[in-house]
Amino acid sequence: MKETTSSTVVWLAQQAPRKPEIGQSCNGCGVCCAAEPCPVARVFLWQRKGSCRALMWDPSQSLYRCGMLLQPAAFLDWLPQRWQGWFGRRVRRWISAGVACDSDATIE
């Protein structure tokens, strides 16, 4: 059986850290979110393909961050102000932010 492959071009800031190996600590490279939307983006942003629109570049730290974690109301206008902290904490758990790289995307 012939194996099919696909490729996607993603654009990231030149200052972004290099993608770590799977299992190594997350370093904010942004590759996973630029390659495809995570389950949080699929459910709450109804985004099925492409780079996640909640992916945010932090120039002061030269790394990428999840906007759904840091500024959920910027992406979910229905979210009450008092729930933003709670929602951000849930997103942190759902995407395992900062835990370990689980993206199998390859960089050339």
Summary of the structure (lengths in Angstrom):
residues: 108
radius of gyration: 14.6
end to end distance: 26.1
largest distance: 53.8
contacts: 264
relative contact order: 0.22
helix: 31%
strand: 7%
